[in-house]
Amino acid sequence: MRDFYATSASVPLDQAEGLRQLFAGRAGRARQVIALAANPHVAFNATVLDRVAAMLSCLGRQVLVVDAALSAPAPNELARLDLAAGIEPMMPGVAYLPARGLLMQYVDTRGSAARFVEALFDAVPSADVVLVHAEAADLARMLVRTVARPLLMAADHPESLKHAYASCKLLMQRTGLATFDLLLAASARSPRILSIVASLRGCADSFLGALVHDWALIDPALPVPLTRDEMRAEMSDGVADDAHAGAQGDPHDFARAARLAALLAAQLALDDAPDSAPAPAGAALYSEPAAPGRSLPNDR
């Protein structure tokens, strides 16, 4: 994550000045949280965060990327006292906070971590999107009684698919949310792309009554557009239809920027008001610790 944006970031005189430069002139827009469920079987999670942050920036949003997964770097020690001290400007409109373990400092007696979201927006008041990458159990603590469509993450690997399903199940049980989106980190040339999506959709529907609403492919091997103009040019190519993209002979159709842009635009359009439907019984109570996860290969 750090290397991808480092070339675009100016060097601030101090932390506060850097954040002022990063988010200058964007106050007043509605704030949005995008929740991305960590998956220890996806080797390219940093690439996924990079692509999502870049696309959100291209869509005109000011983005704070918060990596609170078990695989995330340790936060700056000062961030435990002041979150702003741990935030790193990466490029105009995008900042990054390594936040492993920080979320647990904000959990209240009912198991809710909603205060963590408030603290993040307080740390960067002009950010209008916070992208949080964390384990499903931690996301559930943040999302109780909110309107959201969590993002699941998977790869071209059976264990990653099982973990994505488990994240879907846990989030649904603890928050009552029943609609999800999927980010698939895999080669655009994989013959299993559509079967992976269909399998997760089928299992979520048949066993949970949940819906995987939309999906986008992020191919780590494909070059990333370096400018917003290049990104917008890719977005204008259109979104490939699932049923016909393979038959058209261009497997890269699945990885079009337009598909990711459409998914994220729908995420940003979600109502941020409290959910009128009650959370399931016990959804706000988390007395047990989150299950330990397997460490990810460090692809930063």
C-alpha positions as CSV (number, residue, x, y, z in Angstrom):
1,M,0.0,0.0,0.0
2,R,2.7,2.4,1.0
3,D,4.9,1.9,-2.1
4,F,2.0,2.2,-4.5
5,Y,1.1,5.8,-3.4
6,A,4.5,7.1,-2.3
7,T,5.5,8.5,-5.7
8,S,2.3,10.7,-5.8
9,A,2.5,12.1,-2.3
10,S,4.1,15.4,-1.5
11,V,6.3,15.6,1.6
12,P,4.4,17.6,4.3
13,L,6.1,19.9,6.8
14,D,4.4,18.0,9.6
15,Q,1.5,15.5,10.1
16,A,-1.2,18.1,10.6
17,E,-0.1,20.1,7.5
18,G,0.0,16.9,5.5
19,L,-3.6,16.1,6.4
20,R,-4.7,19.7,5.6
21,Q,-3.2,19.4,2.2
22,L,-4.7,16.0,1.6
23,F,-8.3,16.8,2.3
24,A,-8.4,20.5,1.6
25,G,-11.8,21.9,0.7
26,R,-13.9,18.8,1.0
27,A,-16.0,19.5,4.2
28,G,-19.7,19.0,4.1
29,R,-20.1,15.8,2.1
30,A,-22.0,12.9,3.6
31,R,-19.7,10.4,5.3
32,Q,-19.6,6.7,4.3
33,V,-17.9,3.6,5.7
34,I,-17.0,0.7,3.3
35,A,-16.3,-2.5,5.2
36,L,-14.0,-5.0,3.6
37,A,-13.8,-8.4,5.3
38,A,-10.2,-9.7,5.6
39,N,-9.4,-13.1,4.2
40,P,-6.1,-14.8,5.2
41,H,-6.2,-16.9,2.1
42,V,-6.0,-13.9,-0.3
43,A,-2.3,-13.2,-0.9
44,F,-2.9,-9.9,-2.6
45,N,-5.0,-8.0,-0.1
46,A,-2.8,-5.0,-0.2
47,T,-3.3,-4.8,-4.0
48,V,-7.1,-5.0,-3.4
49,L,-6.9,-2.1,-1.0
50,D,-4.7,-0.1,-3.5
51,R,-7.2,-0.6,-6.4
52,V,-10.2,0.2,-4.3
53,A,-8.7,3.4,-2.8
54,A,-7.5,4.6,-6.2
55,M,-11.0,4.0,-7.7
56,L,-12.7,5.8,-4.9
57,S,-10.4,8.7,-5.4
58,C,-11.2,8.7,-9.1
59,L,-14.9,8.8,-8.2
60,G,-14.1,12.1,-6.5
61,R,-14.0,10.9,-2.9
62,Q,-11.5,11.7,-0.1
63,V,-10.5,8.4,1.3
64,L,-9.0,7.2,4.5
65,V,-7.8,3.5,4.2
66,V,-7.8,1.8,7.6
67,D,-6.0,-1.6,7.7
68,A,-7.1,-3.2,11.0
69,A,-6.7,-6.8,9.9
70,L,-4.5,-9.3,11.7
71,S,-2.1,-9.1,8.8
72,A,-1.8,-5.3,8.9
73,P,1.3,-3.4,10.0
74,A,1.5,-2.4,13.6
75,P,0.3,1.2,14.2
76,N,2.4,4.1,15.3
77,E,2.6,4.0,19.1
78,L,1.2,7.6,19.2
79,A,-1.9,6.4,17.3
80,R,-3.1,4.7,20.5
81,L,-3.5,8.2,22.0
82,D,-4.3,10.2,18.8
83,L,-5.3,8.4,15.6
84,A,-4.2,11.4,13.5
85,A,-0.7,10.8,14.6
86,G,-0.6,7.4,12.8
87,I,-2.2,8.6,9.5
88,E,0.1,8.7,6.5
89,P,-0.8,10.9,3.4
90,M,-0.3,8.7,0.3
91,M,-1.5,10.7,-2.6
92,P,-4.0,13.6,-3.1
93,G,-7.3,12.4,-1.7
94,V,-6.0,9.2,-0.1
95,A,-4.5,8.6,3.3
96,Y,-3.6,5.3,5.1
97,L,-3.7,4.2,8.7
98,P,-2.1,0.9,9.8
99,A,-4.5,0.0,12.6
100,R,-3.9,-3.6,13.8
101,G,-5.4,-3.9,17.2
102,L,-6.6,-0.3,17.5
103,L,-10.3,-1.1,17.0
104,M,-10.4,-3.1,20.3
105,Q,-9.6,0.1,22.2
106,Y,-13.0,1.5,21.2
107,V,-15.3,-1.5,22.1
108,D,-17.9,-0.5,24.7
109,T,-19.6,-2.7,27.3
110,R,-22.2,-3.9,24.7
111,G,-19.5,-5.0,22.3
112,S,-20.1,-2.1,19.8
113,A,-17.1,-0.5,18.2
114,A,-19.1,2.3,16.6
115,R,-16.9,4.8,18.5
116,F,-14.0,3.7,16.3
117,V,-15.7,5.0,13.2
118,E,-16.5,8.3,14.9
119,A,-12.9,8.6,16.0
120,L,-11.6,8.0,12.5
121,F,-13.8,10.7,11.0
122,D,-12.7,13.0,13.9
123,A,-9.1,12.3,13.1
124,V,-9.6,13.4,9.4
125,P,-12.8,15.5,9.5
126,S,-12.8,16.2,5.7
127,A,-12.6,12.6,4.7
128,D,-15.9,11.4,3.2
129,V,-15.1,7.7,2.9
130,V,-13.4,5.4,5.4
131,L,-12.4,2.0,3.9
132,V,-11.9,-0.4,6.8
133,H,-10.2,-3.7,6.1
134,A,-10.6,-6.0,9.2
135,E,-11.7,-9.5,10.2
136,A,-15.4,-10.1,10.0
137,A,-15.8,-10.3,13.7
138,D,-14.4,-6.8,14.1
139,L,-16.4,-5.4,11.3
140,A,-19.5,-6.9,13.0
141,R,-18.7,-4.8,16.1
142,M,-18.6,-1.7,13.9
143,L,-21.7,-2.4,11.8
144,V,-24.4,-3.4,14.3
145,R,-27.6,-1.4,13.5
146,T,-26.2,0.4,10.5
147,V,-27.1,0.2,6.8
148,A,-24.2,-1.4,4.9
149,R,-23.3,-3.9,2.3
150,P,-20.1,-5.5,3.5
151,L,-17.5,-6.4,0.9
152,L,-16.3,-10.0,0.9
153,M,-12.9,-10.9,-0.5
154,A,-11.8,-14.2,-2.1
155,A,-9.2,-15.6,-4.5
156,D,-8.9,-18.4,-7.0
157,H,-8.5,-20.9,-4.1
158,P,-11.0,-23.2,-2.3
159,E,-9.9,-22.1,1.2
160,S,-10.4,-18.5,0.3
161,L,-13.9,-19.2,-0.8
162,K,-14.7,-21.1,2.4
163,H,-13.4,-18.1,4.4
164,A,-15.5,-15.6,2.4
165,Y,-18.6,-17.7,3.1
166,A,-17.7,-17.9,6.8
167,S,-17.3,-14.1,6.9
168,C,-20.7,-13.8,5.2
169,K,-22.3,-16.1,7.7
170,L,-20.7,-14.4,10.8
171,L,-21.6,-10.9,9.6
172,M,-25.2,-11.9,8.9
173,Q,-25.6,-13.6,12.2
174,R,-24.2,-10.8,14.3
175,T,-25.5,-7.7,12.4
176,G,-28.6,-8.9,10.5
177,L,-27.1,-7.7,7.3
178,A,-28.0,-10.0,4.4
179,T,-26.6,-8.4,1.3
180,F,-23.0,-8.4,0.3
181,D,-20.6,-7.6,-2.6
182,L,-17.5,-9.5,-3.6
183,L,-14.0,-8.5,-4.6
184,L,-12.2,-11.4,-6.3
185,A,-8.4,-11.2,-6.4
186,A,-7.5,-13.5,-9.2
187,S,-6.1,-13.7,-12.7
188,A,-8.4,-12.5,-15.4
189,R,-7.5,-15.6,-17.4
190,S,-8.6,-18.0,-14.8
191,P,-11.3,-20.3,-16.2
192,R,-12.9,-20.5,-12.7
193,I,-13.9,-16.9,-12.3
194,L,-17.6,-17.3,-13.0
195,S,-17.9,-20.6,-11.1
196,I,-16.3,-19.1,-8.0
197,V,-18.8,-16.3,-8.0
198,A,-21.7,-18.7,-8.7
199,S,-20.6,-21.0,-5.9
200,L,-20.4,-18.2,-3.3
201,R,-23.8,-16.8,-4.5
202,G,-25.4,-20.2,-4.4
203,C,-24.1,-21.1,-0.9
204,A,-25.0,-17.7,0.6
205,D,-28.5,-18.0,-0.9
206,S,-29.2,-21.6,-0.1
207,F,-27.8,-21.9,3.4
208,L,-28.0,-18.4,4.7
209,G,-30.7,-16.6,2.7
210,A,-28.1,-14.0,1.9
211,L,-27.5,-12.3,-1.4
212,V,-24.1,-11.6,-3.0
213,H,-25.3,-8.6,-4.9
214,D,-22.4,-7.6,-7.2
215,W,-18.8,-8.5,-7.8
216,A,-15.6,-7.2,-9.3
217,L,-12.4,-8.8,-10.4
218,I,-9.0,-7.3,-9.4
219,D,-6.2,-8.9,-11.3
220,P,-2.9,-8.2,-9.4
221,A,-0.9,-8.9,-12.6
222,L,-2.6,-6.2,-14.6
223,P,-0.9,-2.8,-14.7
224,V,-2.6,-0.1,-12.6
225,P,-3.5,3.2,-14.4
226,L,-1.2,5.9,-12.9
227,T,-3.4,8.9,-13.5
228,R,-7.1,9.7,-13.1
229,D,-7.4,10.4,-16.8
230,E,-6.2,6.8,-17.5
231,M,-8.5,5.4,-14.9
232,R,-11.5,7.3,-16.4
233,A,-10.6,6.0,-19.8
234,E,-10.7,2.4,-18.6
235,M,-14.0,3.1,-16.8
236,S,-15.6,4.3,-20.1
237,D,-14.9,0.9,-21.7
238,G,-18.1,-0.5,-20.1
239,V,-18.9,-3.5,-17.9
240,A,-18.8,-7.0,-19.4
241,D,-21.8,-9.1,-19.0
242,D,-21.1,-12.2,-16.9
243,A,-22.8,-14.6,-19.2
244,H,-21.0,-13.5,-22.4
245,A,-17.6,-12.0,-21.4
246,G,-15.8,-15.4,-21.8
247,A,-17.4,-16.1,-25.1
248,Q,-16.3,-12.7,-26.4
249,G,-12.7,-14.0,-26.2
250,D,-11.3,-11.2,-23.9
251,P,-10.8,-12.5,-20.3
252,H,-9.7,-9.0,-19.3
253,D,-13.4,-7.9,-19.7
254,F,-13.9,-9.2,-16.1
255,A,-11.2,-6.8,-14.8
256,R,-12.5,-3.7,-16.5
257,A,-12.3,-0.6,-14.2
258,A,-15.9,0.1,-15.1
259,R,-17.0,-3.0,-13.1
260,L,-15.2,-2.0,-10.0
261,A,-16.4,1.6,-10.4
262,A,-20.0,0.5,-10.7
263,L,-19.7,-1.7,-7.6
264,L,-18.1,1.1,-5.5
265,A,-20.6,3.7,-6.8
266,A,-23.4,1.5,-5.5
267,Q,-21.6,1.2,-2.2
268,L,-21.4,5.0,-1.9
269,A,-25.1,5.3,-2.7
270,L,-26.2,3.3,0.3
271,D,-28.2,5.1,2.9
272,D,-26.1,5.8,5.9
273,A,-29.1,6.2,8.3
274,P,-29.6,3.7,11.1
275,D,-31.4,0.5,10.1
276,S,-35.0,0.4,11.1
277,A,-35.0,-3.3,11.4
278,P,-33.8,-4.6,14.9
279,A,-30.6,-6.5,15.1
280,P,-30.8,-10.2,15.9
281,A,-30.9,-11.1,19.5
282,G,-27.4,-10.9,21.0
283,A,-26.0,-9.2,18.0
284,A,-24.4,-6.5,20.1
285,L,-22.8,-8.9,22.6
286,Y,-19.3,-10.2,21.9
287,S,-17.8,-11.7,25.0
288,E,-15.6,-14.2,23.1
289,P,-12.4,-13.0,21.4
290,A,-12.1,-13.1,17.6
291,A,-10.7,-16.4,16.4
292,P,-7.0,-16.1,15.5
293,G,-6.3,-16.0,11.8
294,R,-3.4,-17.4,9.8
295,S,-0.9,-14.7,8.8
296,L,-1.0,-13.4,5.3
297,P,2.0,-13.3,3.0
298,N,3.3,-9.8,3.2
299,D,2.8,-8.3,-0.3
300,R,3.3,-4.7,0.7
